[in-house]
């Protein structure tokens, strides 16, 4: 079974034993990793990690928690895209979006930086990785103000209503370890409703470690546990699920 971890953060300076985590991922059948930037520094770290490791790609983004960094940070992302353009390791913009669960950045600043990053993605013809938490009422009008956007709702745990709205807009849905340990039957039912041709898998390492490894640092090799859980939830063979999610990841990012 071959898999892609479409969202991890093992490239960050704070992640321990990134080299060992990378080696375990490659040995476990995870054939591609996408290292996701959350600000100017981690985006640069992602690009560097991608260029020095096979089967690894990067994204450049400003997380809504860091939106307070402002337009200068988004300009730094543009500089990074230009610096690495010839090597082509940067394959998406994000993670970007809106997070109203926390208030690390003011809502108006979050919305402004979301607009800026969507426009950056359009400028470079790249997909987007969206982080949206308790903020869909503001997110959809922003999304709908642009045409021909492509991307994924990362770590999606919201309602079936917002799932339908995402699918209507052609978005992919990122599922991670939360699916394996949530106690919400509503969430489990929602996960089961994600069409197989819109599902992509992720770990969000080092966060959201799937069962049965709760309490341990998450790593890309554990994306296999998410795949097995989602296959079991749908009562389909794991190979069928992995084949579909690989095709989806390729369509969106590669």
N, C-alpha and C positions, 0 to 999 in steps of 0.2 A: 504494500500500500504506500503510494507516494503522496505527499502532502505539501502544502505551502502554508507557512505561518505568515499571514498577511499583515500582522501588526505586533511588533515586539520592540523592546527598548534595551536590549542587551548591550548595545553600543555605548550606553551612557557611562561616564566615568565612575559613577557610584555603583554600577553593577559589578558584583564580584564573580570572578571566574568566567568571564565572557568567552574565553578561548575554549574552555572545557564544555560550556553550554553549547557553543557552536559545533564542536566535534561530536557531542552526543546527538545533536539534531541531525547532522549529516548521516551518522551511523544508524539512526532510527527510521530513516525513510523520509525525513523532512527535506525535500530537495531544493526548496527556495525559502529565503527569509527576507522580510521587508522590515528594515529598521526605521522607526518612525520618529521624526523630530518634533519637539514641542516648543522650541524657541531657537534663537540664533545659534547658541552654543551646541545644543544637542543635535540640531540639524547638521552642523558642521561635523560633529562626531559621527553621525550616521553615514554621511558621505565618505568620510575617511575609512570607516569600518568596511563599508561596501566595496571600496576600491582595493582593499587589502585582503578580501576574502572571496573565494569563489561562491557563486550561487546566492549572493547577498546583494540586495538593492536598498536604496534609501529614499526617504521623503524629506521635504523641507516644509516646516510649518510652525505656526505660532498658536499654541493651545489657548483656549479662552481664558484659562487661569492667568496666562501671561500676556493677555491683550493689552494690559497697561503699559507694556513696553512700547507700543505705538507704531506709527508709520515707519520710524527709523528701523525697527526690527524687521518689518516686511521688506524694506529696501535691502537689508542685509541678506535676506533670503534670495532676493533677485541677484545680488552679487555672487552668492554661493551657486545659484543655478548657472550663471555665466562661467564661473570658475571651473565647474565640473561638466560643462556642456559636451565637450569632446569625449569624455570618458563615459558619459551617459549612465551614471549610477542612480541618479535622482529620477524617480518614475512617478511621483505624485506630490501634490501639495497637501499638507496637513500633518498633524491633526489640527484642524481648525473647527470653529463652531461657536456654540453658545452653551454655557453651563450656569444655570440659575440655582442649582442646589447649593453651591458655594458662592461667595461674593469676593473672590480674590481680585477680580477686575470689574469695574462698573459695567452695567449692561450696555450703555451707549458705546463704550469703548469696545466691548466684545462685538457688537454689531458692526461697528466701523471696520474692525480688523477682519471680520468675516467677509465683508464686501471686498476689502483690499486683497484678500487671499483668493477669493473666487476670481477676481480680475487677473491676478497673477497666474492662476491656473489656465485661464483663457488665453492669456498672452503666450504661454509656453505650451499650450495644447496638452495639458496634463489632467488626469483625474484627481478627484479630491477625496480625502479621508475626513469625514465629518464626525465631530464629537458633539452630541446634542443631549443635554440632560435637563429635564423639566423646563424646556424652552421652545417646544415645537410651535407654539402660537406665534412666536417671533421668527422662528427659523423658516417656516414655509413661505411667508411673504417675501423674505429675502431670496430664498432659492428660486421662487417663481418669477423674480424680477430679471432673471437671466435665461438665456436660451442655450440648449444643447449641452447642459452640464452632465458630467458622468462622475460617479463616485460611489462611496460606500458609507453607510451609517455604522460606524465602529461601535462595538460593544452594545448592540441594540438590546434593550430590555423593556421597551415601552409597550404601548397598547396595540391591539390588533387594528384599531382605527388608524394610528400613525404608521403601522406596517403597511396597510393598504395604500395610504397616501404616498409612502416611499416607493412602493411597487408601481403605482400609477406613473411615477416620475422616472422610472427606469433605474432606480438606485439598487445597488446590492446591499445585502444585510450581513454584517459581521457578527459572528457568534463566538464566544470564548468560554472560559471555565465557569462563568456564572451559570450557564445552562446545566452544569453537572451538580451544582449544590444549592440552587434556589429552592426555597420551600414554598414558593408561590405556584399554585396550580394554574393560575391565570397566565403566568409567564411560560410555564411548560406548554400550555395549549398554544400560546402565541408562537413559541419556537417551532412547534410542529406544523404551523401554518405557513412557514416561510417556504416558498417554492424552491425546489431543488436547484433550479436554474438561476436563482438569485442569491444563493447561500455561499459565503466565504468563511473560512475558519481563521481564528487568530488565538494568540495567548495573552497579549498585553503584558508579557513578561517585563518585570518581575512580579506584577500584580495578578490578582484573580486566579490563583493557582487552583486547578480543577481537582475534584475528588478523584482518587482517594489521597491526594498529597497535600490537602489543606494544612497550612502551617509551615510549609516549605516555600523556598523561593521558586517562583514560576520560571519556566524556561521553554524554549521553542519545541523541544522534543515532546512536551506534554500536549501539543496540539493533537497528537494521536488519540489522547483520551477524550478530547472534545469530539473528534470524528467518530469514535466508537460510540459515544453516548448519543450523538445525534442520529447515527444509523439505527441504534436500538430504539430510540424514541419513534422513529418512522417505520420500524420493522422492515428495514431493507439491508442488504449485505453491506458491510463497511467498504468493500471495493467499489460498489455502485456510488456510494456517497463521495468517496475520495475522487473518483473519476469526474463526477459532476463539479465538485468544488475546485478541482484543478483546472477544469475548463473555464469556470467562472473567473478564477484568479487571473488566468491567462488573458481572457477577454478584457478584463478591466485594467490590468496593470502592464501586461507584457505584449 
